[in-house]
């Protein structure tokens, strides 16, 4: 049933100087927006806030979360108090309109009735504004490209960030100058590579271990070094790359800057690169075959894992640190191959082709008109991606790299959902392979199984700490096959999450399981009900809270004063525990609001389940920074809805999951938001299996007003989910267990 477009998300913002202005406070904005929505019979399903942030700054947590929730379809209309709350720059405002128009989200402003794009006609106007904005951007970029080529012809560098070894010293018409210490290490790097004894990876490790970092502050990676070795800027040339993706193509002009390496040294390096590229196969290292090599990725940062064989066992390892990135909380961790390979095998053993598969395939391939449409759409997206990358190479996204990332992600997503002609025509062969191999999976050769996976899958995301497959993403033409497997839950188009039964989880050793829930708990006595029904003992501790114990021991070893220990009370969460036999001098102080605390007055702060539910997360983070002393520690436990799509509540009320993931931080965001705020962060994520009796699940779902996830759902959506749950209950009986997963994060953040 088509849902009426009336789900509204509100966005409010005040700058630092506006907090007390009459009519401009957050409370005043919210009140007027609620009245505006109520008068139109709109239901507010989410509220986003940015406090103390300028409208000229697009890097606002509340705005980013609002747009992210829009992309997920969590609401239908974005409502603001007035247009200036959204942005104070025309370009940024039109950019937001472009995004909303593209994903068919309406927009309305309380103070500006002319900006009412909440109905179909208004959304058409929004799309037209987006198109005009795109025309303006394209025109601007065309003139920018002409200007950049002219600068290159004059021997001037175009990008705002110079290559490592140089720095800007004057205005835009002054060539960059060499930084002596950096220039020396760059020259030595070229000399080492020219000797033929060093690889890009070895040179990256050598430079990083020597204490050098890239312009973004990361360790050097082999790709960074490869780009440097190929960059003609180092031999005194300026490169203009419009229309070329290759490092060896484009227009090259004499530069006005001073070279670091001689033409002769450059030529030696070029020859080494060429020789290694065309060396005979007999002289190249022989690589082992791994089942998931090239397919498996970290589920937190999304980067590919590297397959590594060793005497102690084979692993898929997260390599962010080696690639120069410090933003993944599980960087450098690995998972045994046999664990992940076993879970993937358990999926493929159960794939079965429907009896009419070949007939449907024949009809699909014979529809030439449909194939032409798919082919044209695919070609347009590929061309759009090519133009986007050309613009990035030319440096046109240097000011706003997030814009490139968002557009590239959109194009990649649309391509992923669009089967190309080759995929459709090749599916017959692949389906035959599946038909043969699923029955003989265990006896098939590793190479055959690997090739089957590469035919059928785009990627697999893995929790490298707990050793579990998180999502499986087949190519679009194979999505119907995976939809037939009852233990796979489809999170979005073609993205499947395995939800194992307790027996399967035990057999595969996927995750720890807890005793099932067979009685309806009292929501007053549990945190974040009904997502969390009890805290594991290893989090709360029997005599002392483990995270507090670790901090006390660290302080004692460092001979530092313990400092005040404070907890933000939550009546539904067990308080901090301290073992008075070992720590008789430790006193735990409880507060209900952090505003009660003085600046820099806290050594250890415990705030369980406070961050994810905070209306303004950024403000809470700043408040914690204020009350902590230098070197003080912030510790908490919280839920990660983005990692627990297998929870029984989300399984029946998928809109609740989409709402929660739009309003909360996932592990990657949580880790990097706190690092960006100046904390040293350690994050530990744990997924547990705790099934629930279906009768209990149904009774809890009926207590809608006690459950924040269900309370904000539209009535129709809630009733549909409840009816579906009741049907399952009637079909399978009261005592049948509902498979359910819970993901908690334990995090400590030290104030630097």
For each residue, the residues with C-beta under 8 A, 3 or more apart:
1: 716 720
2:
3: 7 714 716 717
4:
5: 76 77 106 118
6: 40 41 42 43 76 77 714
7: 3 42 43 45 74 75 76 77 714
8: 37 42 43 44 45 75 76 77 78 79
9: 44 45 46 47 48 66 69 70 74 75 77 78 79
10: 30 33 34 37 44 46 47 48 78 79 80
11: 48 49 50 62 63 66 78 79 80 85 86
12: 26 29 30 33 47 48 49 50 62 80 81 85
13: 49 50 51 53 55 60 62 63 85 86
14: 18 19 24 25 26 29 50 51 52
15: 18 52 53 54 55
16: 19 52
17: 21
18: 14 15 21 24 25
19: 14 16 25 51 52
20: 25
21: 17 18 24 25
22: 25 28
23: 28
24: 14 18 21 28 29
25: 14 18 19 20 21 22 28 29
26: 12 14 29 30 49 51
27: 30 31
28: 22 23 24 25 31 32
29: 12 14 24 25 26 32 33 81 85
30: 10 12 26 27 33 34 47
31: 27 28 34 35
32: 28 29 35 36 81 110
33: 10 12 29 30 36 37 44 79 80 81 110
34: 10 30 31 37 38 44
35: 31 32 38 39
36: 32 33 39 40 79 108 110
37: 8 10 33 34 40 42 43 44 79
38: 34 35 41 42
39: 35 36
40: 6 36 37 118
41: 6 38
42: 6 7 8 37 38 77 79
43: 6 7 8 37 714
44: 8 9 10 33 34 37 47
45: 7 8 9 74 75 659 712 713 714
46: 9 10 66 69 74 75 659 662 663 712
47: 9 10 12 30 44 615
48: 9 10 11 12 62 63 65 66 69
49: 11 12 13 26 62 615 616
50: 11 12 13 14 53 60 61 62 63 616 618
51: 13 14 19 26 616 618 619
52: 14 15 16 19 619
53: 13 15 50 57 60
54: 15 57 88
55: 13 15 84 85 86 87 88 89
56: 87 88 89 92
57: 53 54 60
58: 63 87 92 400 402
59: 64
60: 13 50 53 57 63 64
61: 50 64 65 617 618 673
62: 11 12 13 48 49 50 65 66 616 618
63: 11 13 48 50 58 60 66 67 86
64: 59 60 61 67 68
65: 48 61 62 68 69 662 663
66: 9 11 46 48 62 63 69 70 78
67: 63 64 70 71 96 99
68: 64 65 71 72 662
69: 9 46 48 65 66 72 74 75 658 659 662 663
70: 9 66 67 73 74 75 78 99 100 103 105
71: 67 68 99 103
72: 68 69 658 661 662
73: 70 103 658
74: 7 9 45 46 69 70 655 658 659 662
75: 7 8 9 45 46 69 70 78 105
76: 5 6 7 8 105 106
77: 5 6 7 8 9 42 105 106 107 108 118
78: 8 9 10 11 66 70 75 100 105 106 107 108
79: 8 9 10 11 33 36 37 42 107 108 109 110
80: 10 11 12 33 83 85 86 107 108 109 110
81: 12 29 32 33 85 109 110 111
82: 85 109 110 111 112
83: 80 86 87 93 109 111 112 115
84: 55 87 88
85: 11 12 13 29 55 80 81 82
86: 11 13 55 63 80 83 93 96
87: 55 56 58 83 84 92 93 96
88: 54 55 56 84 92
89: 55 56 92 93
90: 93 94
91: 94 95
92: 56 58 87 88 89 95 96
93: 83 86 87 89 90 96 97
94: 90 91 97 98 129 130 132 133 136
95: 91 92 98 99 133 403
96: 67 86 87 92 93 99 100
97: 93 94 100 101 107 117 126 129 130 133
98: 94 95 101 102 129 130 133 134
99: 67 70 71 95 96 102 103 130 406
100: 70 78 96 97 103 105 106 107 117 126 130
101: 97 98 104 105 123 126 127 129 130
102: 98 99 127 130 410
103: 70 71 73 99 100
104: 101 123
105: 70 75 76 77 78 100 101
106: 5 76 77 78 100 117 118 119 122 123 126
107: 77 78 79 80 97 100 115 116 117 118 122 126
108: 36 77 78 79 80 115 116 117 118
109: 79 80 81 82 83 112 113 115 116
110: 32 33 36 79 80 81 82
111: 81 82 83
112: 82 83 109 115
113: 109 116
114:
115: 83 107 108 109 112
116: 107 108 109 113 119 122
117: 97 100 106 107 108 122 123 125 126
118: 5 40 77 106 107 108 122 123
119: 106 116 122 123
120: 123 124
121: 124 125
122: 106 107 116 117 118 119 125 126
123: 101 104 106 117 118 119 120 126 127
124: 120 121 127 128
125: 117 121 122 128 129
126: 97 100 101 106 107 117 122 123 129 130
127: 101 102 123 124 130 131
128: 124 125 131 132
129: 94 97 98 101 125 126 132 133
130: 94 97 98 99 100 101 102 126 127 133 134
131: 127 128 134 135
132: 94 128 129 135 136
133: 94 95 97 98 129 130 136 137
134: 98 130 131 137 138
135: 131 132 138 139
136: 94 132 133 139 140
137: 133 134 140 141
138: 134 135 141 142
139: 135 136 142 143
140: 136 137 143 144
141: 137 138 144 145 391 396
142: 138 139 145 146
143: 139 140 146 147
144: 140 141 147 148 394 396
145: 141 142 148 149 242 394 396
146: 142 143 149 150
147: 143 144 150 151
148: 144 145 151 152 158 240 242 394 395
149: 145 146 152 153 240 242 251
150: 146 147 153 154
151: 147 148 154 156 157 158
152: 148 149 155 156 158 238 239 240 251 253
153: 149 150 240 253
154: 150 151 253 256
155: 152 175 238 253 254 255 256 257
156: 151 152 172 173 175 238 255 256
157: 151 162 175 176 233 238 255 257
158: 148 151 152 238 240 394 395
159: 162 395 398
160: 168 395 398 399
161: 215 398
162: 157 159 165 166 167 168 176
163: 166 228 231 233 234
164: 182 186 212 214 215 228
165: 162 178 179 182 183 185 186 234 260
166: 162 163 176 177 178 179 182 183 233 257
167: 162 176 177 179
168: 160 162 174 176
169: 174 176 177
170: 173 174
171: 174
172: 156
173: 156 170
174: 168 169 170 171
175: 155 156 157 255 256 257
176: 157 162 166 167 168 169 257
177: 166 167 169 257 258
178: 165 166 182 183 257 258 260
179: 165 166 167 182 183
180: 183 184
181: 184 185
182: 164 165 166 178 179 185 186 212
183: 165 166 178 179 180 186 187 260
184: 180 181 187 188
185: 165 181 182 188 189 207 210 212
186: 164 165 182 183 189 190 228 234 260 261
187: 183 184 190 191 260 261 265
188: 184 185 191 192
189: 185 186 192 193 203 206 207 225 228 229
190: 186 187 193 194 229 234 260 261 265 266 269
191: 187 188 194 195 265
192: 188 189 195 197 198 203 206
193: 189 190 196 198 200 203 229 269 272
194: 190 191 265 268 269 272
195: 191 192 198
196: 193 272 275
197: 192
198: 192 193 195 202 203 206
199: 202 203 222
200: 193 203 204 222 223 225 226 229
201: 204 205 222 225 322
202: 198 199 205 206
203: 189 192 193 198 199 200 206 207 220 222 225
204: 200 201 207 208 219 220 221 222 224 225 324
205: 201 202 208 209 220
206: 189 192 198 202 203 209 210
207: 185 189 203 204 210 212 220 225
208: 204 205 211 212 213 219 220 324
209: 205 206
210: 185 206 207
211: 208
212: 164 182 185 207 208 220
213: 208 217 218 219 220
214: 164 217 218 219 220 224 324
215: 161 164
216:
217: 213 214 326
218: 213 214 221 324 325 326
219: 204 208 213 214 321 322 324 326
220: 203 204 205 207 208 212 213 214 224 225 324
221: 204 218 224 225 322 323 324
222: 199 200 201 203 204 225 226 323
223: 200 226 227 323
224: 204 214 220 221 227 228 324
225: 189 200 201 203 204 207 220 221 222 228 229
226: 200 222 223 229 230
227: 223 224 230 231 247
228: 163 164 186 189 224 225 231 234
229: 189 190 193 200 225 226 269 273
230: 226 227 247 248 273
231: 163 227 228 234 239 247
232: 235 237 238 239 252 266
233: 157 163 166 236 237 238 239 255 257
234: 163 165 186 190 228 231 259 260 261 266
235: 232 259 260 261 262 263 265 266
236: 233 254 255 257 258 259
237: 232 233 252 253 254 255
238: 152 155 156 157 158 232 233 252 253 254 255
239: 152 231 232 233 250 251 252 253
240: 148 149 152 153 158 250 251 252 253
241: 244 249 250 251 390 393 394
242: 145 148 149 250 251 390 393 394
243: 250 390
244: 241 249 250 393
245: 249 386 389 390 393
246: 249 250
247: 227 230 231
248: 230
249: 241 244 245 246
250: 239 240 241 242 243 244 246
251: 149 152 239 240 241 242
252: 232 237 238 239 240
253: 152 153 154 155 237 238 239 240
254: 155 236 237 238
255: 155 156 157 175 233 236 237 238 259
256: 154 155 156 175
257: 155 157 166 175 176 177 178 233 236
258: 177 178 236
259: 234 235 236 255 262
260: 165 178 183 186 187 190 234 235
261: 186 187 190 234 235 265 266 269
262: 235 259 265 266
263: 235 266 267
264: 267 268
265: 187 190 191 194 235 261 262 268 269
266: 190 232 234 235 261 262 263 269 270
267: 263 264 270 271
268: 194 264 265 271 272
269: 190 193 194 229 261 265 266 272 273
270: 266 267 273 274
271: 267 268 274 275
272: 193 194 196 268 269 275 276
273: 229 230 269 270 276 277
274: 270 271 277 278
275: 196 271 272 278 279
276: 272 273 279
277: 273 274
278: 274 275
279: 275 276 283 284
280: 283 284
281: 284
282:
283: 279 280
284: 279 280 281
285:
286:
287:
288: 307 309
289: 293 446 447 450
290: 293 307 309 314 337 450
291: 337 341 344 446 449 450 453
292: 295 296 307 316 337 340 341 344 450 453 460
293: 289 290 296 307 450
294: 304 454
295: 292 453 454 457 458 459 460
296: 292 293 304 305 307 316 340 459 460 461 462
297: 302 303 304 305 459 460 461 462
298: 301 302 303 305 318 320 328 330 461 462 464
299: 302 461 462 463 470 471 643
300: 328 329 330 666 667 668 671
301: 298 318 320 325 327 328 331 668
302: 297 298 299 461
303: 297 298 318 319 320 323 325 328
304: 294 296 297 319
305: 296 297 298 316 317 318 319 335 462 464
306: 316 317 319
307: 288 290 292 293 296 314 315 316 337
308: 314 315 316 317 334
309: 288 290 314
310: 313 314 315
311:
312:
313: 310 336 337 338
314: 290 307 308 309 310 336 337 338
315: 307 308 310 334 335 336 337
316: 292 296 305 306 307 308 334 335 337 340 462 464
317: 305 306 308 332 333 334 335 464
318: 298 301 303 305 328 330 331 332 333 334 464
319: 303 304 305 306 322 323 332
320: 298 301 303 323 325 326 327 328 331 332
321: 219 324 325 326 328 331 332
322: 201 219 221 319 332
323: 221 222 223 303 319 320
324: 204 208 214 218 219 220 221 224 321
325: 218 301 303 320 321 328 331
326: 217 218 219 320 321 331
327: 301 320 668 671 672 675
328: 298 300 301 303 318 320 321 325 331 668 671
329: 300 667 668 671 681 682 683 685
330: 298 300 318 333 464 465
331: 301 318 320 321 325 326 328
332: 317 318 319 320 321 322
333: 317 318 330 464 465
334: 308 315 316 317 318 464
335: 305 315 316 317 339 340 462 463 464 465 467
336: 313 314 315 339 340 467
337: 290 291 292 307 313 314 315 316 340 341
338: 313 314 341 342
339: 335 336 342 343 467 468 508 509
340: 292 296 316 335 336 337 343 344 460 462 467 468 469
341: 291 292 337 338 344 345
342: 338 339 345 346 508
343: 339 340 346 347 468 469 498 508 510
344: 291 292 340 341 347 348 453 460 469 472
345: 341 342 348 349 441 442 449
346: 342 343 349 350 504 508
347: 343 344 350 351 469 472 485 488 498
348: 344 345 351 434 437 438 441 449 452 453
349: 345 346 438 441 442
350: 346 347 438 485
351: 347 348 434 438 481 482 485
352: 438 481 484
353: 357 431 434 435 481
354: 357 360 484
355:
356: 359 360
357: 353 354 360 361 431
358: 361 362 428 431
359: 356 362 363
360: 354 356 357 363 364
361: 357 358 364 365 427 428 431
362: 358 359 365 366
363: 359 360 366 367
364: 360 361 367 370 424 427
365: 361 362 371 424 425 428
366: 362 363
367: 363 364 370 371
368: 371 372
369: 372 373
370: 364 367 373 374
371: 365 367 368 374 375 421 424
372: 368 369 375 376
373: 369 370 376 377
374: 370 371 377 378 418 419 420 421 424
375: 371 372 378 379 420 421
376: 372 373 379 380
377: 373 374 380 381 418
378: 374 375 381 382 415 418 420 421
379: 375 376 382 383
380: 376 377 383 384
381: 377 378 384 385 411 414 415 418
382: 378 379 385 386 415
383: 379 380 386 387
384: 380 381 387 388 411
385: 381 382 388 389 408 411 412 415
386: 245 382 383 389 390
387: 383 384 390 391
388: 384 385 391 392 404 407 408 411
389: 245 385 386 392 393 408
390: 241 242 243 245 386 387 393 394
391: 141 387 388 394 396 397 404
392: 388 389 395 396 397 404
393: 241 242 244 245 389 390
394: 144 145 148 158 241 242 390 391
395: 148 158 159 160 392 398
396: 141 144 145 391 392
397: 391 392 400 401 403 404
398: 159 160 161 395 401
399: 160
400: 58 397 403 404
401: 397 398 404 405
402: 58 405 406
403: 95 397 400 406 407
404: 388 391 392 397 400 401 407 408
405: 401 402 408 409
406: 99 402 403 409 410
407: 388 403 404 410 411
408: 385 388 389 404 405 411 412
409: 405 406 412 413
410: 102 406 407 413 414
411: 381 384 385 388 407 408 414 415
412: 385 408 409 415 416
413: 409 410 416 417
414: 381 410 411 417 418
415: 378 381 382 385 411 412 418
416: 412 413 458 473 476 494
417: 413 414 476 493 494
418: 374 377 378 381 414 415 476
419: 374 423 424 475 476 477
420: 374 375 378 423 424
421: 371 374 375 378 424 425
422: 425 426
423: 419 420 426 427 475 476 477
424: 364 365 371 374 419 420 421 427 477
425: 365 421 422 428
426: 422 423 429 430 455
427: 361 364 423 424 430 431 477 478
428: 358 361 365 425 431 432
429: 426 432 433 455
430: 426 427 433 434 452 455 456 478
431: 353 357 358 361 427 428 434 435
432: 428 429 435 436
433: 429 430 436 437 451 452 455
434: 348 351 353 430 431 437 438 452 456 481
435: 353 431 432 438 439
436: 432 433 439 440
437: 348 433 434 440 441 444 448 449 452
438: 348 349 350 351 352 434 435 441
439: 435 436
440: 436 437 443 444
441: 345 348 349 437 438 444 449
442: 345 349
443: 440
444: 437 440 441 448 449
445: 448 449
446: 289 291 449 450
447: 289 450 451
448: 437 444 445 451 452
449: 291 345 348 437 441 444 445 446 452 453
450: 289 290 291 292 293 446 447 453 454
451: 433 447 448 454 455
452: 348 430 433 434 437 448 449 455 456
453: 291 292 295 344 348 449 450 456 457
454: 294 295 450 451 457
455: 426 429 430 433 451 452
456: 430 434 452 453 474 475 478
457: 295 453 454 460 472 473 474 475
458: 295 416 473 474 475 494
459: 295 296 297 473
460: 292 295 296 297 340 344 457 469 471 472 473
461: 296 297 298 299 302 469 470 471 473
462: 296 297 298 299 305 316 335 340 467 468 469 470
463: 299 335 466 467 468 470 685 687
464: 298 305 316 317 318 330 333 334 335 467
465: 330 333 335 684 685
466: 463 510 511 685 686 687
467: 335 336 339 340 462 463 464 509 510
468: 339 340 343 462 463 510 511 687
469: 340 343 344 347 460 461 462 472 498
470: 299 461 462 463 497 643
471: 299 460 461 491 495 496 497
472: 344 347 457 460 469 482 488 495 496 497 498
473: 416 457 458 459 460 461 494 495 496
474: 456 457 458 478 479 481 482 494 496
475: 419 423 456 457 458 478 479 494
476: 416 417 418 419 423 479 493 494
477: 419 423 424 427
478: 427 430 456 474 475 481 482
479: 474 475 476 482 483 493 494
480: 483 484
481: 351 352 353 434 474 478 484
482: 351 472 474 478 479 485 488 490 494 496
483: 479 480 488 490
484: 352 354 480 481
485: 347 350 351 482 488 496
486:
487: 498 499 500 501 504
488: 347 472 482 483 485 496 497 498 499
489: 496 497 499 645 646 651
490: 482 483 493 494 495 496
491: 471 495 496 497 645
492: 495
493: 417 476 479 490
494: 416 417 458 473 474 475 476 479 482 490
495: 471 472 473 490 491 492
496: 471 472 473 474 482 485 488 489 490 491
497: 470 471 472 488 489 491 645 646
498: 343 347 469 472 487 488
499: 487 488 489 646 651 739 741
500: 487 504 505 508 510 689 739
501: 487 504 505 739
502: 505 506 513 689 691 737 739
503: 506 507
504: 346 487 500 501 507 508 510
505: 500 501 502 508 509 510 511 513 689
506: 502 503 509 513
507: 503 504
508: 339 342 343 346 500 504 505
509: 339 467 505 506
510: 343 466 467 468 500 504 505 689
511: 466 468 505 687 688 689 741
512: 686 688 689
513: 502 505 506 688 689 690 691
514: 536 688 689 690
515: 690
516: 690 691 692 693 737
517: 521 533 690 691 692 693 696
518: 693 696
519: 696
520: 696 699 700
521: 517 525 526 529 530 533
522: 525 526
523: 526 529 530 572 703 706 707
524: 571 572
525: 521 522 572
526: 521 522 523 529 530 532 533 534 572
527: 532 535 570 572 573 608 609
528: 531 532 572 609 613 639
529: 521 523 526 532 533 572 706 707
530: 521 523 526 533 649 700 707
531: 528 639 641 644 647 649 709 742
532: 526 527 528 529 535 609 639 742 744
533: 517 521 526 529 530 690
534: 526
535: 527 532 539 540 573 574 637 744
536: 514 539 540 686 688 744
537: 540 541 542
538: 541 546
539: 535 536 545 546 637 744 746
540: 535 536 537 545 574 577
541: 537 538 544 545 546 549 577
542: 537 577
543: 577 579
544: 541 548 549 577 578 579 582 583
545: 539 540 541 548 549 576 577 578 606
546: 538 539 541 549 550
547: 550 551 606 635 746 748
548: 544 545 551 552 565 576 577 578 604 606 635
549: 541 544 545 546 552 553 579
550: 546 547 553 554 748
551: 547 548 554 555 604 633 635 748
552: 548 549 555 556 562 583 586
553: 549 550 556 557
554: 550 551 557 558
555: 551 552 558 560 561 562 563 603
556: 552 553 559
557: 553 554
558: 554 555
559: 556
560: 555 631
561: 555 603
562: 552 555 565 585 586 603
563: 555 602 603 604 629 632
564: 587 589 601 602 603 604
565: 548 562 576 578 586 587 588 589 602 603 604 606
566: 588 589 590 591 597 602 604 605 606 627
567: 575 576 588 589 590 591 605 606 607
568: 590 591 592 593 594 605 606 607 608 610
569: 575 590 591 592
570: 527 573 608 609 610
571: 524
572: 523 524 525 526 527 528 529 609
573: 527 535 570 608 609
574: 535 540 577
575: 567 569 588 590
576: 545 548 565 567 588 606
577: 540 541 542 543 544 545 548 574
578: 544 545 548 565 583 586 588
579: 543 544 549 582 583
580: 583 584 586
581: 584
582: 544 579
583: 544 552 578 579 580 586
584: 580 581
585: 562
586: 552 562 565 578 580 583
587: 564 565
588: 565 566 567 575 576 578
589: 564 565 566 567
590: 566 567 568 569 575
591: 566 567 568 569 594 596 597
592: 568 569 596
593: 568 596
594: 568 591 597 620 623 624 626 627
595: 623
596: 591 592 593
597: 566 591 594 601 602 627
598: 601 627
599: 626 627
600: 626 627 628 629 630 632
601: 564 597 598 627 629
602: 563 564 565 566 597 605 627 628 629 632
603: 555 561 562 563 564 565 628 629 632 633
604: 548 551 563 564 565 566 632 633 635
605: 566 567 568 602 624 627 628 632 633 634 635
606: 545 547 548 565 566 567 568 576 635 636
607: 567 568 610 611 624 634 635 636
608: 527 568 570 573 636 637 638
609: 527 528 532 570 572 573 612 613 636 637 638 639
610: 568 570 607 613 614 620 636 638
611: 607 614 617 620 621 636 638 665 670
612: 609 617 638 639 640 641 664 665
613: 528 609 610 708
614: 610 611 617 619 620
615: 47 49
616: 49 50 51 62 619 620
617: 61 611 612 614 620 621 665 673
618: 50 51 61 62 621 622 673
619: 51 52 614 616 622 623
620: 594 610 611 614 616 617 623 624
621: 611 617 618 624 625 673 674 677
622: 618 619 625 626 677
623: 594 595 619 620 626 627
624: 594 605 607 620 621 627 628 634 749
625: 621 622 628 677 678 679 751
626: 594 599 600 622 623
627: 566 594 597 598 599 600 601 602 605 623 624
628: 600 602 603 605 624 625 632 633 634 751
629: 563 600 601 602 603 632 751
630: 600 751 752
631: 560 750 751
632: 563 600 602 603 604 605 628 629 750 751
633: 551 603 604 605 628 748 749 750 751
634: 605 607 624 628 679 748 749 750 751
635: 547 548 551 604 605 606 607 746 747 748 749
636: 606 607 608 609 610 611 746 747
637: 535 539 608 609 744 745 746 747
638: 608 609 610 611 612 744 745 747
639: 528 531 532 609 612 644 664 742 743 744 745
640: 612 643 644 664 666 667 670 685 743 744 745
641: 531 612 644 650 657 660 661 664 743
642: 645 660 661 664 666 667
643: 299 470 640 666 667 685 687 743
644: 531 639 640 641 647 650 687 741 742 743
645: 489 491 497 642 650 651 657 741
646: 489 497 499 650 651 739 740 741
647: 531 644 650 651 657 740 741 742
648: 651 652 691 692 697 738 739 740
649: 530 531 652 653 656 657 697 701 707 709 710
650: 641 644 645 646 647 653 654 656 657 660
651: 489 499 645 646 647 648 654 738 739 740
652: 648 649 697 701 721 722 724 725
653: 649 650 656 657 701 709 710 713 717 718 721
654: 650 651 657 658
655: 74 658 659 713 717 721
656: 649 650 653 659 660 709 710 713
657: 641 645 647 649 650 653 654 660 661
658: 69 72 73 74 654 655 661 662
659: 45 46 69 74 655 656 662 663 709 712 713
660: 641 642 650 656 657 663 664 709
661: 72 641 642 657 658 664 666
662: 46 65 68 69 72 74 658 659
663: 46 65 69 659 660
664: 612 639 640 641 642 660 661
665: 611 612 617 669 670 673
666: 300 640 642 643 661 669 670
667: 300 329 640 642 643 670 671 683 685 745
668: 300 301 327 328 329 671 672
669: 665 666 672 673
670: 611 640 665 666 667 673 674 683 745 747
671: 300 327 328 329 667 668 674 675 681 683
672: 327 668 669 675 676
673: 61 617 618 621 665 669 670 676 677
674: 621 670 671 677 679 681 747 749
675: 327 671 672 678 679 680 681
676: 672 673
677: 621 622 625 673 674
678: 625 675 751 752
679: 625 634 674 675 749 750 751 752
680: 675 749 750 752
681: 329 671 674 675 747 748 749 750
682: 329 747 748 749
683: 329 667 670 671 745 746 747
684: 465 745 746 747
685: 329 463 465 466 640 643 667 743 744 745
686: 466 512 536 743 744 745 746
687: 463 466 468 511 643 644 741 742 743
688: 511 512 513 514 536 741 742 743 744
689: 500 502 505 510 511 512 513 514 739 740 741 742
690: 513 514 515 516 517 533 740 741 742
691: 502 513 516 517 648 737 738 739 740
692: 516 517 648 696 697 737 738 740
693: 516 517 518 696 697 734 735 736 737 738
694: 697 698 725 728 729 732 733 734 735 736 737 738
695: 698 699 729 734 735
696: 517 518 519 520 692 693 699 700
697: 648 649 652 692 693 694 700 701 725 738
698: 694 695 701 702 722 725 726 729
699: 520 695 696 702 703
700: 520 530 696 697 703 707
701: 649 652 653 697 698 704 707 710 721 722 725
702: 698 699 722
703: 523 699 700 706 707
704: 701 707 710 711 718
705: 711
706: 523 529 703
707: 523 529 530 649 700 701 703 704 710 711
708: 613 711 712
709: 531 649 653 656 659 660 712 713
710: 649 653 656 701 704 707 713 718
711: 704 705 707 708
712: 45 46 659 708 709
713: 45 653 655 656 659 709 710 717 718 721
714: 3 6 7 43 45 717 718
715: 718 719
716: 1 3 719 720
717: 3 653 655 713 714 720 721
718: 653 704 710 713 714 715 721 722
719: 715 716 722 723
720: 1 716 717 723 724
721: 652 653 655 701 713 717 718 724 725
722: 652 698 701 702 718 719 725 726
723: 719 720 726 727
724: 652 720 721 727 728
725: 652 694 697 698 701 721 722 728 729
726: 698 722 723 729 730
727: 723 724 730 731
728: 694 724 725 731 732
729: 694 695 698 725 726 732 733 734 736
730: 726 727
731: 727 728
732: 694 728 729 736
733: 694 729 736
734: 693 694 695 729
735: 693 694 695
736: 693 694 729 732 733
737: 502 516 691 692 693 694
738: 648 651 691 692 693 694 697
739: 499 500 501 502 646 648 651 689 691
740: 646 647 648 651 689 690 691 692
741: 499 511 644 645 646 647 687 688 689 690
742: 531 532 639 644 647 687 688 689 690
743: 639 640 641 643 644 685 686 687 688
744: 532 535 536 539 637 638 639 640 685 686 688
745: 637 638 639 640 667 670 683 684 685 686
746: 539 547 635 636 637 683 684 686
747: 635 636 637 638 670 674 681 682 683 684
748: 547 550 551 633 634 635 681 682
749: 624 633 634 635 674 679 680 681 682
750: 631 632 633 634 679 680 681
751: 625 628 629 630 631 632 633 634 678 679
752: 630 678 679 680
